Structure formats: C-alpha cells, structure tokens
C-alpha cells in the first residue's frame, strides 16, 4: 500500500506494564475504530516508537525503536494523538447516540468517560453483544491504579478500550 493510500495516525498504546508512543498507517478510507477492530489485524504496528515501562509507580522511558508490533490481545487502551477529523454531517450516515457516563476498571488502569449508545440501549451490552474488540469511549480520563492512583490522561476526545480486559463497569452520574 503506497503512502498516498494511507494516513498517518499518532497513537499511544497501553498494556499492563508498558506504554508505547508511535505512528501507524491507516488506510485512507478507514476510521481508527474500524482499523483497530479489523479481525484480520492481529497486532498494531507502530513506527518511530518510544517505549516506557512501569517500575513500581514510575513510568520510565526505556528506549526508542524504528518499529514495533503490539498484539491486540495485550493492548488494554489505544489513545489517538493526532487530530481526528470527524466524519462529515450526513443524515443518512450519522446515527444518533446518547452518552452514558461510565467508570471502567481494567488491569492496572481505570477509565472514566462516555460510552455512546443508541437510544434505549442497555449499557451492559458493551460486555455481551458489542461486536467490536475495542469499544470507543469519549470525553475520557485515565488513571494508573495498580498500586497507587496516578492520573495519566485527561480530556481525551477518544480512546479505545479492549473489551476483553474489562474487570467491572460502574455507571456514573
């Protein structure tokens, strides 16, 4: 695939004890959520990567590398760093969704944000009938909660949570 067929997207990937910052190439016609949830994609490949590891309660940059492949099964959170262009307004393509404020407990992390649901949809469907491997959460904040509580991210327009990593969900008011 040539570079004119792709768009560059800066991402941060979080695993239980690692964080990677880098850049990936997404086919030009695809949204980030569709790209990450592609069943044919086993790993997210990042270029120009900085790797950080948690030592006790401190995140330490360990090294940089030209490229890394992180298996999706080990990825807990995907955070876009580049500006995401919202889709154009079209009454035929847009589906009205209602934000549902939720706290999500994950291994080593806690996320608070909005799960966007179709009207009259049960929020528990994220655990049972959602067809996506990674669920989008908007207006989110992230805390590291393994041994102490440290806020890592705030005011995120979007992040993707690996549904298989969800320990518990708490509705918020």
Backbone as ProteinMPNN parsed JSONL, in Angstrom:
{"seq_chain_A": "XXXXXXXXXXXXXXXXXXXXXXXXXXXXXXXXXXXXXXXXXXXXXXXXXXXXXXXXXXXXXXXXXXXXXXXXXXXXXXXXXXXXXXXXXXXXXXXXXXXXXXXXXXXXXXXXXXXXXXXXXXXXXXXXXXXXXXXXXXXXXXXXXXXXXXXXXXXXXXXXXXXXXXXXXXXXX", "coords_chain_A": {"N_chain_A": [[0.841, -1.169, 0.0], [0.662, 2.123, -0.909], [1.956, 5.303, 0.3], [0.177, 7.304, -0.386], [-2.226, 6.058, -0.2], [-2.73, 5.807, 2.43], [-3.154, 7.182, 5.749], [-1.355, 8.902, 8.232], [-1.297, 8.169, 11.666], [-0.844, 9.199, 14.914], [-0.347, 7.346, 17.842], [-0.92, 6.231, 21.223], [-0.279, 3.333, 22.947], [-1.391, 1.319, 25.57], [-0.383, -1.247, 27.73], [-0.433, -3.756, 30.335], [1.975, -3.236, 31.843], [3.399, -1.539, 30.233], [3.964, 1.25, 27.969], [3.57, 2.545, 24.758], [4.507, 4.976, 22.425], [3.89, 6.05, 19.217], [3.661, 5.929, 15.612], [1.217, 5.007, 13.264], [0.07, 3.583, 10.159], [-2.9, 4.082, 8.524], [-5.355, 2.814, 6.358], [-6.579, 5.109, 3.996], [-9.367, 5.422, 3.675], [-10.487, 4.466, 6.018], [-11.798, 4.528, 9.371], [-10.268, 5.114, 12.585], [-11.332, 3.455, 14.63], [-12.497, 1.373, 13.124], [-10.235, 0.357, 11.869], [-8.631, -0.562, 14.073], [-10.363, -2.468, 15.099], [-10.438, -4.377, 13.128], [-10.777, -7.671, 12.209], [-8.848, -9.071, 10.857], [-6.496, -8.012, 11.618], [-3.955, -8.673, 13.679], [-2.085, -7.449, 15.252], [-1.022, -4.187, 16.295], [0.92, -2.116, 14.47], [3.533, 0.05, 15.086], [5.517, 2.849, 14.158], [8.643, 4.657, 14.559], [9.0, 4.635, 17.471], [8.641, 5.211, 20.967], [9.365, 3.59, 23.939], [8.049, 2.873, 27.114], [8.266, 1.744, 30.489], [6.609, 0.574, 33.39], [8.015, 0.984, 36.508], [7.618, 0.035, 39.632], [5.806, 2.618, 40.798], [6.443, 4.412, 38.849], [6.694, 5.656, 35.603], [8.982, 4.894, 33.196], [10.927, 5.955, 30.505], [12.383, 3.725, 28.298], [13.592, 3.009, 25.834], [14.011, 3.8, 22.319], [12.724, 2.804, 19.167], [12.718, 1.754, 15.746], [10.482, 0.352, 14.788], [7.641, -1.44, 16.02], [5.553, -4.215, 16.824], [2.589, -4.623, 18.41], [0.696, -7.013, 19.885], [-2.848, -7.161, 19.637], [-4.267, -8.481, 21.606], [-2.809, -8.021, 23.896], [-3.037, -5.359, 24.309], [-4.437, -2.851, 26.195], [-5.489, -0.23, 26.16], [-6.041, 2.129, 23.544], [-4.946, 5.154, 22.454], [-5.577, 7.879, 20.498], [-3.342, 10.315, 19.161], [-3.069, 12.152, 17.171], [-4.966, 14.741, 15.583], [-8.282, 13.9, 15.092], [-10.253, 13.789, 12.339], [-13.556, 14.603, 12.316], [-16.332, 12.737, 10.986], [-18.081, 13.82, 8.038], [-21.168, 15.67, 8.159], [-24.068, 13.931, 7.721], [-27.319, 13.066, 7.263], [-28.041, 10.57, 6.464], [-25.97, 8.86, 7.07], [-25.115, 9.315, 9.677], [-25.642, 8.184, 12.992], [-27.701, 8.755, 15.63], [-26.539, 8.962, 18.91], [-26.492, 8.387, 22.45], [-24.742, 9.775, 25.13], [-23.393, 7.851, 27.784], [-22.353, 8.076, 30.942], [-19.568, 6.568, 32.411], [-17.568, 4.47, 34.56], [-14.728, 2.567, 34.123], [-13.146, -0.305, 35.087], [-9.994, -1.696, 34.695], [-7.219, -4.001, 34.163], [-4.658, -2.646, 35.953], [-5.414, -0.031, 35.234], [-7.847, 2.662, 35.292], [-10.666, 3.988, 33.725], [-12.615, 6.818, 33.042], [-15.414, 8.035, 31.41], [-17.446, 8.647, 28.481], [-19.632, 6.302, 27.231], [-20.985, 5.767, 24.199], [-24.195, 5.252, 23.271], [-26.847, 3.724, 21.371], [-30.142, 5.128, 21.334], [-32.246, 4.027, 24.01], [-30.765, 1.726, 24.565], [-29.33, -0.871, 26.475], [-26.738, -0.356, 28.751], [-25.149, -2.459, 29.566], [-24.696, -3.971, 27.372], [-22.202, -3.553, 26.276], [-20.606, -5.498, 27.309], [-21.655, -7.892, 26.403], [-23.053, -8.057, 23.808], [-21.767, -6.37, 22.066], [-20.012, -6.082, 19.064], [-17.472, -5.355, 18.601], [-13.974, -5.573, 19.206], [-12.55, -3.581, 20.497], [-13.884, -0.961, 22.333], [-15.16, 2.287, 21.75], [-14.591, 5.136, 23.764], [-15.547, 8.303, 24.787], [-14.65, 11.713, 25.722], [-12.805, 11.246, 27.868], [-10.862, 10.21, 30.76], [-7.848, 8.852, 32.174], [-6.494, 6.742, 34.643], [-3.696, 5.38, 36.35], [-3.817, 2.56, 38.273], [-2.582, 0.502, 39.645], [-0.875, 0.165, 42.005], [-0.837, 2.615, 43.306], [-2.842, 5.582, 42.864], [-2.657, 7.363, 39.968], [-3.148, 10.027, 37.836], [-3.112, 9.781, 34.365], [-3.978, 10.601, 31.823], [-6.118, 13.119, 30.492], [-9.152, 14.742, 29.495], [-9.528, 13.468, 26.979], [-10.569, 13.181, 23.689], [-11.2, 10.822, 22.467], [-10.778, 7.383, 23.186], [-9.856, 3.947, 22.912], [-11.034, 0.994, 24.33], [-10.041, -2.222, 25.245], [-12.327, -4.677, 25.212], [-12.143, -7.259, 26.285], [-10.515, -6.934, 28.429], [-11.897, -5.682, 30.421], [-12.709, -5.377, 33.777], [-14.695, -4.481, 35.544], [-17.7, -2.466, 35.384], [-18.97, 0.733, 36.16], [-21.787, 2.677, 36.413], [-21.929, 6.236, 36.156], [-22.907, 9.374, 37.6]], "CA_chain_A": [[0.0, 0.0, 0.0], [1.505, 3.311, -1.0], [1.67, 6.316, 1.309], [-0.972, 8.098, -0.786], [-3.406, 5.278, 0.146], [-2.83, 5.739, 3.888], [-2.983, 8.391, 6.526], [-0.541, 8.651, 9.408], [-2.009, 8.426, 12.924], [-0.033, 9.023, 16.124], [-1.085, 6.599, 18.859], [-0.318, 5.702, 22.44], [-0.837, 2.041, 23.336], [-1.118, 0.933, 26.952], [-0.531, -2.633, 28.167], [-0.411, -3.791, 31.8], [3.171, -2.605, 32.41], [4.12, -0.826, 29.174], [3.33, 2.279, 27.157], [4.292, 2.818, 23.523], [4.088, 6.115, 21.615], [4.415, 5.899, 17.868], [2.825, 6.33, 14.491], [0.787, 3.902, 12.427], [-0.522, 3.949, 8.878], [-4.264, 3.584, 8.407], [-5.898, 3.051, 5.018], [-7.175, 6.44, 3.919], [-10.825, 5.372, 3.741], [-10.935, 3.812, 7.255], [-11.746, 5.219, 10.66], [-9.381, 4.451, 13.544], [-12.05, 2.372, 15.306], [-12.631, 0.252, 12.192], [-8.892, -0.184, 11.673], [-8.215, -1.311, 15.264], [-11.276, -3.596, 15.282], [-10.372, -5.277, 11.976], [-10.481, -9.04, 12.672], [-7.655, -9.553, 10.156], [-5.347, -7.321, 12.198], [-3.601, -9.324, 14.943], [-1.22, -6.557, 16.028], [-0.932, -2.799, 15.852], [2.317, -1.821, 14.152], [3.909, 1.451, 15.273], [6.827, 3.287, 13.678], [9.242, 5.741, 15.351], [8.372, 4.304, 18.745], [9.306, 5.32, 22.27], [8.836, 2.582, 24.863], [8.171, 3.177, 28.538], [7.908, 0.623, 31.351], [6.315, 0.939, 34.771], [8.845, 0.456, 37.587], [6.831, 0.402, 40.806], [4.781, 3.595, 40.42], [7.047, 5.399, 37.974], [6.806, 5.291, 34.187], [10.319, 5.273, 32.727], [11.258, 5.729, 29.096], [13.492, 2.777, 28.259], [14.322, 3.066, 24.573], [13.259, 4.086, 21.101], [12.963, 1.823, 18.117], [12.149, 2.13, 14.456], [9.185, -0.275, 14.576], [7.227, -2.472, 16.97], [4.217, -4.775, 16.626], [1.992, -4.933, 19.707], [-0.512, -7.816, 19.681], [-4.051, -6.516, 20.17], [-4.704, -9.174, 22.827], [-2.055, -7.455, 25.019], [-3.28, -3.923, 24.351], [-5.588, -2.512, 27.031], [-6.029, 1.046, 25.697], [-5.486, 2.785, 22.361], [-5.243, 6.59, 22.554], [-5.085, 8.644, 19.346], [-2.64, 11.557, 19.481], [-3.282, 13.088, 16.074], [-6.337, 15.215, 15.5], [-9.151, 13.03, 14.322], [-11.229, 14.559, 11.595], [-14.868, 13.978, 12.456], [-16.966, 12.485, 9.7], [-18.976, 14.87, 7.568], [-22.544, 15.555, 8.62], [-24.968, 13.357, 6.739], [-28.452, 12.456, 7.961], [-28.143, 9.179, 6.032], [-24.877, 8.056, 7.592], [-24.936, 9.528, 11.111], [-26.596, 7.529, 13.87], [-27.773, 9.483, 16.894], [-26.187, 8.169, 20.083], [-26.65, 9.07, 23.729], [-23.6, 9.477, 26.001], [-23.66, 7.219, 29.072], [-21.132, 8.304, 31.716], [-19.228, 5.278, 32.999], [-16.243, 4.194, 35.107], [-14.322, 1.242, 33.645], [-11.981, -0.859, 35.784], [-9.17, -2.541, 33.833], [-5.972, -4.342, 34.85], [-3.684, -1.558, 36.127], [-5.932, 1.278, 34.833], [-9.262, 2.998, 35.413], [-11.084, 4.98, 32.74], [-13.934, 7.408, 33.211], [-15.764, 8.734, 30.181], [-18.779, 8.415, 27.934], [-19.926, 5.217, 26.314], [-22.042, 6.326, 23.36], [-25.142, 4.181, 22.996], [-28.075, 4.016, 20.644], [-31.234, 5.392, 22.286], [-32.926, 2.875, 24.618], [-29.878, 0.566, 24.609], [-28.821, -1.214, 27.796], [-25.298, -0.132, 28.808], [-24.456, -3.73, 29.78], [-24.405, -4.589, 26.072], [-20.766, -3.46, 25.973], [-19.976, -6.744, 27.745], [-22.232, -9.115, 25.852], [-23.416, -8.111, 22.388], [-20.945, -5.499, 21.22], [-19.254, -6.904, 18.124], [-16.121, -4.828, 18.455], [-12.952, -5.968, 20.179], [-12.239, -2.358, 21.236], [-15.033, -0.059, 22.403], [-14.782, 3.696, 21.845], [-15.024, 5.936, 24.906], [-15.266, 9.71, 24.505], [-14.537, 12.615, 26.883], [-12.266, 10.287, 28.832], [-9.657, 10.375, 31.568], [-7.248, 7.559, 32.5], [-5.649, 6.68, 35.835], [-2.934, 4.166, 36.653], [-4.357, 2.169, 39.58], [-2.024, -0.789, 40.057], [-0.508, 0.218, 43.428], [-1.348, 3.908, 43.757], [-3.672, 6.185, 41.824], [-1.977, 8.458, 39.279], [-3.834, 10.394, 36.602], [-2.208, 9.737, 33.215], [-4.562, 11.281, 30.668], [-7.344, 13.835, 30.801], [-9.807, 15.432, 28.374], [-9.327, 12.759, 25.716], [-11.771, 13.148, 22.846], [-11.491, 9.428, 22.148], [-9.847, 6.289, 23.433], [-10.45, 2.643, 22.647], [-10.825, 0.071, 25.443], [-10.147, -3.636, 24.911], [-13.457, -5.221, 25.987], [-11.736, -8.476, 26.999], [-9.753, -6.54, 29.616], [-12.779, -5.011, 31.393], [-12.943, -6.102, 35.024], [-16.0, -4.056, 36.057], [-18.251, -1.206, 34.891], [-19.8, 1.451, 37.122], [-22.433, 3.882, 35.885], [-21.619, 7.471, 36.893], [-23.936, 10.412, 37.449]], "C_chain_A": [[0.888, 1.234, 0.0], [1.076, 4.342, 0.023], [0.487, 7.186, 0.92], [-2.284, 7.373, -0.476], [-3.634, 5.204, 1.649], [-2.734, 7.122, 4.502], [-2.213, 8.02, 7.792], [-1.332, 9.041, 10.658], [-1.057, 8.18, 14.089], [-0.904, 8.384, 17.198], [-0.244, 6.386, 20.098], [-1.039, 4.403, 22.743], [-0.432, 1.75, 24.768], [-1.346, -0.562, 27.106], [-0.387, -2.607, 29.691], [0.78, -3.034, 32.387], [3.986, -1.823, 31.398], [3.267, 0.287, 28.575], [4.195, 2.507, 25.936], [3.681, 4.039, 22.849], [4.708, 5.945, 20.245], [3.385, 6.317, 16.836], [2.467, 5.09, 13.677], [0.197, 4.446, 11.135], [-1.883, 3.269, 8.758], [-4.735, 3.817, 6.978], [-6.76, 4.315, 5.007], [-8.688, 6.441, 4.124], [-11.363, 4.803, 5.056], [-10.854, 4.728, 8.455], [-10.811, 4.433, 11.585], [-10.09, 3.275, 14.208], [-12.213, 1.155, 14.399], [-11.288, -0.436, 11.969], [-8.484, -1.067, 12.851], [-9.08, -2.551, 15.464], [-11.282, -4.579, 14.114], [-9.944, -6.672, 12.448], [-9.259, -9.641, 11.976], [-6.37, -8.934, 10.699], [-5.048, -7.931, 13.568], [-2.793, -8.408, 15.857], [-1.312, -5.153, 15.453], [0.545, -2.494, 15.671], [2.536, -0.319, 14.288], [5.306, 1.683, 14.725], [7.314, 4.436, 14.55], [8.706, 5.716, 16.777], [9.263, 4.649, 19.931], [8.58, 4.368, 23.215], [9.078, 3.037, 26.292], [7.648, 1.98, 29.33], [7.614, 1.158, 32.743], [7.287, 0.224, 35.703], [8.214, 0.958, 38.874], [5.758, 1.381, 40.358], [5.298, 4.658, 39.47], [7.145, 4.857, 36.553], [8.135, 5.805, 33.682], [10.49, 4.94, 31.261], [12.472, 4.808, 29.062], [14.29, 2.863, 26.969], [13.4, 3.519, 23.45], [13.627, 3.022, 20.073], [12.258, 2.274, 16.849], [10.736, 1.584, 14.283], [8.924, -1.3, 15.669], [5.827, -2.933, 16.599], [3.698, -5.198, 17.997], [0.718, -5.748, 19.453], [-1.725, -7.148, 20.332], [-4.501, -7.179, 21.467], [-3.987, -8.639, 24.069], [-2.294, -5.964, 25.201], [-4.547, -3.65, 25.148], [-6.283, -1.254, 26.515], [-5.305, 1.513, 24.444], [-5.924, 4.247, 22.437], [-4.694, 7.296, 21.321], [-4.452, 9.952, 19.794], [-2.801, 12.598, 18.38], [-4.724, 13.572, 16.138], [-7.127, 14.268, 14.616], [-10.179, 13.907, 13.635], [-12.583, 13.885, 11.743], [-15.497, 13.756, 11.09], [-17.88, 13.641, 9.317], [-20.393, 14.624, 8.026], [-23.405, 15.045, 7.475], [-26.091, 12.658, 7.494], [-28.604, 10.982, 7.591], [-27.091, 8.291, 6.676], [-24.691, 8.197, 9.098], [-26.032, 8.825, 11.895], [-26.559, 8.284, 15.2], [-27.451, 8.534, 18.046], [-26.279, 9.043, 21.323], [-25.446, 8.742, 24.609], [-24.061, 8.91, 27.345], [-22.359, 7.284, 29.862], [-20.812, 7.057, 32.542], [-17.791, 5.248, 33.513], [-15.901, 2.761, 34.724], [-13.052, 0.822, 34.385], [-11.304, -1.863, 34.859], [-7.943, -2.983, 34.624], [-5.031, -3.138, 34.823], [-4.21, -0.163, 35.812], [-7.41, 1.415, 35.167], [-9.55, 4.108, 34.422], [-12.444, 5.517, 33.156], [-14.222, 8.219, 31.957], [-17.161, 8.38, 29.74], [-18.774, 7.249, 26.961], [-21.12, 5.703, 25.5], [-22.936, 5.211, 22.842], [-26.279, 4.649, 22.098], [-29.172, 4.298, 21.664], [-31.894, 4.087, 22.736], [-32.095, 1.595, 24.605], [-29.381, 0.363, 26.036], [-27.293, -1.09, 27.796], [-24.52, -1.425, 29.022], [-24.127, -4.442, 28.469], [-22.941, -4.492, 25.694], [-20.071, -4.776, 26.328], [-20.465, -7.971, 26.991], [-22.439, -9.097, 24.345], [-22.598, -7.199, 21.492], [-20.067, -6.382, 20.335], [-17.81, -6.45, 17.968], [-15.212, -5.32, 19.565], [-12.6, -4.785, 21.089], [-13.437, -1.423, 21.172], [-14.564, 1.38, 22.534], [-15.396, 4.359, 23.076], [-14.628, 7.377, 24.598], [-15.215, 10.502, 25.808], [-13.95, 11.871, 28.081], [-11.054, 10.81, 29.595], [-9.177, 8.989, 31.972], [-6.382, 7.709, 33.739], [-4.925, 5.355, 35.868], [-3.339, 3.784, 38.068], [-3.781, 0.855, 40.098], [-1.652, -0.794, 41.542], [-0.922, 1.542, 44.061], [-2.199, 4.467, 42.623], [-2.971, 7.412, 41.267], [-2.733, 8.77, 37.996], [-2.82, 10.485, 35.467], [-2.693, 10.6, 32.061], [-5.831, 12.0, 31.127], [-7.866, 14.513, 29.538], [-9.535, 14.782, 27.022], [-10.633, 12.748, 24.933], [-12.195, 11.713, 22.567], [-10.389, 8.538, 22.681], [-10.596, 5.006, 23.17], [-10.046, 1.686, 23.761], [-11.016, -1.362, 24.945], [-11.22, -4.259, 25.808], [-13.074, -6.454, 26.792], [-10.989, -8.161, 28.296], [-10.622, -5.889, 30.694], [-13.007, -5.921, 32.59], [-14.326, -5.771, 35.567], [-16.376, -2.716, 35.432], [-19.111, -0.584, 35.978], [-20.447, 2.65, 36.453], [-22.096, 5.085, 36.767], [-22.72, 8.481, 36.651], [-23.298, 11.701, 37.049]], "O_chain_A": [[1.778, 1.357, 0.841], [-0.031, 4.274, 0.556], [-0.159, 7.76, 1.797], [-3.346, 7.996, -0.486], [-4.613, 4.61, 2.101], [-2.301, 8.086, 3.87], [-2.408, 6.94, 8.35], [-1.955, 10.101, 10.706], [-0.523, 7.081, 14.235], [-2.034, 8.808, 17.44], [0.985, 6.364, 20.037], [-2.269, 4.369, 22.793], [0.731, 1.913, 25.138], [-2.37, -1.089, 26.672], [-0.233, -1.533, 30.273], [0.611, -2.266, 33.334], [5.138, -1.477, 31.663], [2.039, 0.275, 28.657], [5.413, 2.649, 26.05], [2.46, 4.124, 22.717], [5.913, 5.723, 20.124], [2.384, 6.965, 17.144], [3.315, 4.231, 13.433], [-0.131, 5.629, 11.038], [-1.999, 2.049, 8.874], [-4.537, 4.904, 6.435], [-7.566, 4.542, 5.909], [-9.227, 7.387, 4.697], [-12.578, 4.667, 5.204], [-9.975, 5.584, 8.553], [-10.592, 3.237, 11.389], [-9.503, 2.201, 14.337], [-12.081, 0.021, 14.861], [-11.214, -1.663, 11.889], [-8.041, -2.198, 12.652], [-8.593, -3.575, 15.945], [-12.067, -5.527, 14.12], [-8.867, -6.829, 13.023], [-8.695, -10.622, 12.462], [-5.275, -9.304, 10.274], [-5.809, -7.727, 14.515], [-2.807, -8.564, 17.078], [-1.636, -4.96, 14.281], [1.328, -2.603, 16.615], [1.821, 0.482, 13.686], [6.173, 0.813, 14.819], [6.517, 5.112, 15.201], [8.047, 6.653, 17.228], [10.471, 4.415, 19.91], [7.351, 4.346, 23.281], [10.157, 3.519, 26.637], [6.717, 1.295, 28.906], [8.28, 2.078, 33.22], [7.373, -1.004, 35.69], [8.261, 2.15, 39.177], [4.871, 0.997, 39.595], [4.662, 5.698, 39.3], [7.619, 3.743, 36.331], [8.399, 7.007, 33.727], [10.239, 3.818, 30.822], [13.476, 5.078, 29.721], [15.519, 2.798, 26.991], [12.183, 3.609, 23.611], [14.705, 2.429, 20.119], [11.323, 3.074, 16.887], [9.88, 2.253, 13.705], [9.843, -1.941, 16.179], [5.012, -2.146, 16.119], [4.305, -6.035, 18.664], [-0.236, -5.233, 18.87], [-1.634, -6.633, 21.447], [-5.058, -6.512, 22.339], [-4.496, -8.784, 25.181], [-1.797, -5.372, 26.159], [-5.615, -4.163, 24.813], [-7.511, -1.205, 26.438], [-4.099, 1.313, 24.304], [-7.118, 4.545, 22.481], [-3.481, 7.315, 21.11], [-4.959, 10.62, 20.696], [-2.681, 13.796, 18.635], [-5.594, 12.893, 16.683], [-6.687, 13.889, 13.53], [-10.889, 14.676, 14.284], [-12.752, 12.732, 11.345], [-15.226, 14.5, 10.146], [-18.39, 14.352, 10.183], [-20.779, 13.478, 8.259], [-23.462, 15.647, 6.403], [-25.833, 11.749, 8.283], [-29.231, 10.223, 8.33], [-27.303, 7.086, 6.813], [-24.161, 7.288, 9.737], [-27.203, 8.862, 11.516], [-25.5, 8.428, 15.811], [-28.017, 7.445, 18.146], [-26.161, 10.266, 21.256], [-25.145, 7.568, 24.823], [-24.996, 9.422, 27.961], [-21.378, 6.632, 29.504], [-21.661, 6.551, 33.276], [-16.911, 5.916, 32.97], [-16.687, 1.845, 34.967], [-12.024, 1.496, 34.319], [-11.947, -2.759, 34.313], [-7.65, -2.395, 35.665], [-4.656, -2.674, 33.746], [-3.518, 0.816, 36.093], [-8.129, 0.425, 35.307], [-8.775, 5.056, 34.293], [-13.319, 4.758, 33.573], [-13.381, 8.992, 31.498], [-17.965, 7.875, 30.524], [-18.01, 7.223, 25.996], [-22.164, 6.02, 26.069], [-22.503, 4.344, 22.083], [-26.623, 5.83, 22.077], [-29.13, 3.749, 22.765], [-32.076, 3.164, 21.942], [-32.651, 0.497, 24.63], [-29.049, 1.329, 26.724], [-26.628, -1.659, 26.93], [-23.337, -1.484, 28.69], [-23.364, -5.408, 28.461], [-22.472, -5.274, 24.866], [-19.062, -5.13, 25.718], [-19.769, -8.986, 26.943], [-22.035, -10.04, 23.664], [-22.731, -7.257, 20.269], [-19.448, -7.328, 20.821], [-17.021, -7.095, 17.277], [-15.629, -5.463, 20.714], [-12.381, -4.955, 22.289], [-13.946, -1.126, 20.091], [-13.675, 1.674, 23.333], [-16.571, 4.162, 23.384], [-13.495, 7.637, 24.192], [-15.668, 10.038, 26.854], [-14.527, 11.868, 29.168], [-10.336, 11.705, 29.149], [-9.975, 8.06, 32.101], [-5.631, 8.676, 33.873], [-5.469, 4.328, 35.462], [-3.219, 4.603, 38.979], [-4.417, 0.17, 40.899], [-2.084, -1.688, 42.27], [-1.315, 1.578, 45.227], [-2.261, 3.881, 41.542], [-2.72, 8.379, 41.987], [-2.939, 7.888, 37.163], [-1.804, 11.171, 35.58], [-1.893, 11.259, 31.398], [-6.525, 11.543, 32.036], [-7.098, 14.818, 28.625], [-9.332, 15.48, 26.029], [-11.675, 12.352, 25.454], [-13.383, 11.416, 22.445], [-9.211, 8.892, 22.635], [-11.826, 4.976, 23.2], [-8.867, 1.577, 24.099], [-12.02, -1.678, 24.307], [-11.04, -4.356, 27.021], [-13.62, -6.677, 27.873], [-10.85, -9.026, 29.16], [-10.124, -5.576, 31.775], [-13.433, -7.068, 32.451], [-15.053, -6.663, 36.002], [-15.518, -1.939, 35.012], [-19.886, -1.274, 36.64], [-19.751, 3.545, 35.974], [-21.993, 4.955, 37.986], [-23.388, 8.447, 35.618], [-23.99, 12.704, 36.87]]}, "name": "protein", "num_of_chains": 1, "seq": "XXXXXXXXXXXXXXXXXXXXXXXXXXXXXXXXXXXXXXXXXXXXXXXXXXXXXXXXXXXXXXXXXXXXXXXXXXXXXXXXXXXXXXXXXXXXXXXXXXXXXXXXXXXXXXXXXXXXXXXXXXXXXXXXXXXXXXXXXXXXXXXXXXXXXXXXXXXXXXXXXXXXXXXXXXXXX"}
